[in-house]
């Protein structure tokens, strides 16, 4: 089977809001999680060896089973309680890797910078034609083999309330990745794939940045919620189970969750509270460029609350090209949008680009993914919703000259060639039986 082709668009917009801190004094035991590209060759080798050791020992499977336990994550999916569950799970997994051998004692979890990989995939100045070729994270973890897909997702403009943030990350990030990677990754057993670690570490980093920038809205649970038959409060113990037993008391996992915290309130800090498990995310140079280019920022209230940024020596070779794509998106931020919408202006430009690159065909979320990850039945990929509005005439866009020039330079695509309004597009849905159904979008002239 050919390598699966995935197109990613990742513009993080108001989601990433924080100021740089020129110098930092770090505790000796503070864990620093970085983008996979920022890891040295030696650090990558040690991490991969640790994951292999975890698979060989059976400990990796234990953590997969935690995500599948019916009394655990399944009860929280689609609720405000889910991000805290994954934060605790990631910390336990990191502790597990460190416990396997003294040579793994300083291992930290990498995050998958899907946003930079998106820019490289879309830029005509980067010589890669598949998501694996554009992503060192995927290629170093063995690549992915399967059905060919060339479908997009978009991450953009997320409001500040924590629950709205969670909903947007799920709709524009998690659902799309689980759907497009397909196979095992569509199911509740997705955590068995080590890619899962990088994906959810990336999401946790986004939550950490939000919490640093908005300390008054840092709690995952600020009030009581109902999750199925559960009534959860900030002081409730996070229901993380293995074979129906709490991971804190299970003989195979208790050591991994010692001193990590138990309640939702314990995980409202962006770095963890006990010194033995305190961690920090290092923001990649690409994501920092988004902050700079879009003029985003909320000054740190204290130097210790600022963000940690990757050093220049860690910049990957394709950085100039991916940064060029960021600049093009910034130039398109002034695109005139007529009609009622909550989407950022450049979202329409990028979705039009996707429609052109994919001959107007988009992939809907599959039934398998929707069932496993509790995606709402009526939810559609962002570009489908956006382009439906354009095709129907409910939304009209007018691309400015600066955006047009920047887009042509970075993608070799002329915005004059966008044709959703005149040609429409089609949505392909993969059902439970694996069959593909193509439904053409109908245009309605207003």
Buried (B, 14 or more C-beta within 10 A) or exposed (E): EEBBBBBBBBBBBBBBBBBBBEEBEEEEEBBBBBBBBBBEEEBBEBBBBBBEBBEEEEBBBBBBBBBBBEBBBBBBBBBBBBBBBBBBBBBBBBBBBBBBEEEBEEBBBBBBBBBBBBBBBBBBBBEBEBBBBBBBBBBBBEBBEBEEBBBBBBBBBBEBBBBEBBBBBBBBBBBBBBBBBBBBBBBBBBBBBBBBBBBBBBBBBBBBBBBBBBBEBBBBBBEEBEBEEBEBEBEBEBBBBBEEBBBBEBEBBEEBBEEBBBBBBBBBBBBBEEEEBBBBBBBBBBBBBBBBBBEBBBEBEEEEBBBBBBEEEBBBEBBEBBBBBBBBBBBBBEBEBEEEBEBBBBBBBBBBBBBBBBEBBBBBBBBBBBBBBBBEEEBBBBBBBBBBBBBBEBBBBEBBEBBBEBBBBBBEBEBEEBBBBEEBBBBBBBEEEEEEEEEEBEBEEE
